[in-house]
Amino acid sequence: MGRPVGPVLRMSDDVDSIVAAILDDNPGQDITVDDQGAYTRVSADGTLRVTRSSIERHLGRAFEMHQLEAVMAAFAGRIDMTSHEVRWRLGQGEESP
């Protein structure tokens, strides 16, 4: 992996659903999921996204995107967050290899 971006998620009841949502929202992309017990790192080259609707579908309940901040211990890359989507990407001027 050249320039990975993505979240580091603390263990919680929601982590598996969030990871599943990230996988659904990035079809065809090579995504690495590294479960270390206390945290799970999800990464891909260039850009990665997750939508509120995908998280809600996997959780089976309502979810506000700001709740992701409580689960996310750290992240790689830049982050863009709206009420409907979170996107991790390379910084301005950086390109995926």
Contacts in CASP RR format, 6 or more apart in sequence:
PFRMAT RR
TARGET T0000
AUTHOR 0000-0000-0000
METHOD contacts of the structure
MODEL  1
MGRPVGPVLRMSDDVDSIVAAILDDNPGQDITVDDQGAYTRVSADGTLRV
TRSSIERHLGRAFEMHQLEAVMAAFAGRIDMTSHEVRWRLGQGEESP
1 30 0 8 1.000
1 32 0 8 1.000
1 43 0 8 1.000
1 44 0 8 1.000
1 45 0 8 1.000
2 45 0 8 1.000
2 96 0 8 1.000
2 97 0 8 1.000
3 45 0 8 1.000
3 46 0 8 1.000
3 90 0 8 1.000
3 94 0 8 1.000
3 96 0 8 1.000
3 97 0 8 1.000
4 32 0 8 1.000
4 43 0 8 1.000
4 44 0 8 1.000
4 45 0 8 1.000
4 46 0 8 1.000
4 76 0 8 1.000
5 43 0 8 1.000
5 44 0 8 1.000
5 45 0 8 1.000
5 46 0 8 1.000
5 47 0 8 1.000
5 48 0 8 1.000
5 75 0 8 1.000
5 76 0 8 1.000
5 77 0 8 1.000
5 78 0 8 1.000
5 88 0 8 1.000
5 89 0 8 1.000
5 90 0 8 1.000
6 41 0 8 1.000
6 42 0 8 1.000
6 43 0 8 1.000
6 44 0 8 1.000
6 48 0 8 1.000
6 75 0 8 1.000
6 76 0 8 1.000
6 77 0 8 1.000
6 88 0 8 1.000
7 22 0 8 1.000
7 41 0 8 1.000
7 42 0 8 1.000
7 48 0 8 1.000
7 68 0 8 1.000
7 72 0 8 1.000
7 74 0 8 1.000
7 75 0 8 1.000
7 88 0 8 1.000
8 39 0 8 1.000
8 40 0 8 1.000
8 41 0 8 1.000
8 42 0 8 1.000
8 72 0 8 1.000
8 73 0 8 1.000
8 74 0 8 1.000
8 75 0 8 1.000
8 76 0 8 1.000
9 15 0 8 1.000
9 18 0 8 1.000
9 19 0 8 1.000
9 39 0 8 1.000
9 40 0 8 1.000
9 41 0 8 1.000
9 42 0 8 1.000
9 71 0 8 1.000
9 72 0 8 1.000
9 73 0 8 1.000
10 38 0 8 1.000
10 39 0 8 1.000
10 71 0 8 1.000
10 72 0 8 1.000
10 73 0 8 1.000
11 37 0 8 1.000
11 38 0 8 1.000
11 39 0 8 1.000
11 40 0 8 1.000
12 71 0 8 1.000
14 55 0 8 1.000
14 59 0 8 1.000
14 63 0 8 1.000
14 67 0 8 1.000
14 71 0 8 1.000
15 40 0 8 1.000
15 71 0 8 1.000
16 58 0 8 1.000
17 55 0 8 1.000
17 58 0 8 1.000
17 59 0 8 1.000
17 60 0 8 1.000
18 50 0 8 1.000
18 55 0 8 1.000
18 58 0 8 1.000
18 68 0 8 1.000
18 71 0 8 1.000
19 33 0 8 1.000
19 40 0 8 1.000
19 42 0 8 1.000
20 58 0 8 1.000
21 50 0 8 1.000
21 51 0 8 1.000
21 54 0 8 1.000
21 55 0 8 1.000
21 57 0 8 1.000
21 58 0 8 1.000
22 31 0 8 1.000
22 42 0 8 1.000
22 48 0 8 1.000
22 49 0 8 1.000
22 50 0 8 1.000
22 54 0 8 1.000
23 31 0 8 1.000
23 33 0 8 1.000
24 54 0 8 1.000
24 57 0 8 1.000
24 58 0 8 1.000
25 49 0 8 1.000
25 50 0 8 1.000
25 51 0 8 1.000
25 54 0 8 1.000
26 44 0 8 1.000
26 48 0 8 1.000
26 49 0 8 1.000
29 44 0 8 1.000
29 48 0 8 1.000
30 44 0 8 1.000
30 45 0 8 1.000
31 42 0 8 1.000
31 43 0 8 1.000
31 44 0 8 1.000
31 48 0 8 1.000
32 41 0 8 1.000
32 42 0 8 1.000
32 43 0 8 1.000
32 44 0 8 1.000
33 40 0 8 1.000
33 41 0 8 1.000
33 42 0 8 1.000
34 40 0 8 1.000
34 41 0 8 1.000
34 42 0 8 1.000
34 43 0 8 1.000
39 73 0 8 1.000
42 48 0 8 1.000
43 76 0 8 1.000
45 96 0 8 1.000
45 97 0 8 1.000
46 89 0 8 1.000
46 90 0 8 1.000
46 96 0 8 1.000
47 87 0 8 1.000
47 88 0 8 1.000
47 89 0 8 1.000
47 90 0 8 1.000
47 96 0 8 1.000
48 87 0 8 1.000
48 88 0 8 1.000
48 89 0 8 1.000
49 85 0 8 1.000
49 86 0 8 1.000
49 87 0 8 1.000
49 88 0 8 1.000
50 68 0 8 1.000
50 85 0 8 1.000
50 86 0 8 1.000
51 84 0 8 1.000
51 85 0 8 1.000
52 63 0 8 1.000
52 64 0 8 1.000
52 65 0 8 1.000
52 83 0 8 1.000
52 84 0 8 1.000
52 85 0 8 1.000
53 84 0 8 1.000
55 63 0 8 1.000
55 68 0 8 1.000
56 62 0 8 1.000
56 63 0 8 1.000
64 83 0 8 1.000
65 81 0 8 1.000
65 82 0 8 1.000
65 83 0 8 1.000
65 84 0 8 1.000
65 85 0 8 1.000
65 86 0 8 1.000
66 81 0 8 1.000
68 81 0 8 1.000
68 86 0 8 1.000
75 88 0 8 1.000
76 88 0 8 1.000
77 88 0 8 1.000
77 89 0 8 1.000
77 90 0 8 1.000
77 91 0 8 1.000
78 88 0 8 1.000
78 89 0 8 1.000
78 90 0 8 1.000
78 91 0 8 1.000
78 92 0 8 1.000
79 86 0 8 1.000
79 87 0 8 1.000
79 88 0 8 1.000
80 86 0 8 1.000
80 87 0 8 1.000
80 89 0 8 1.000
81 87 0 8 1.000
90 96 0 8 1.000
END
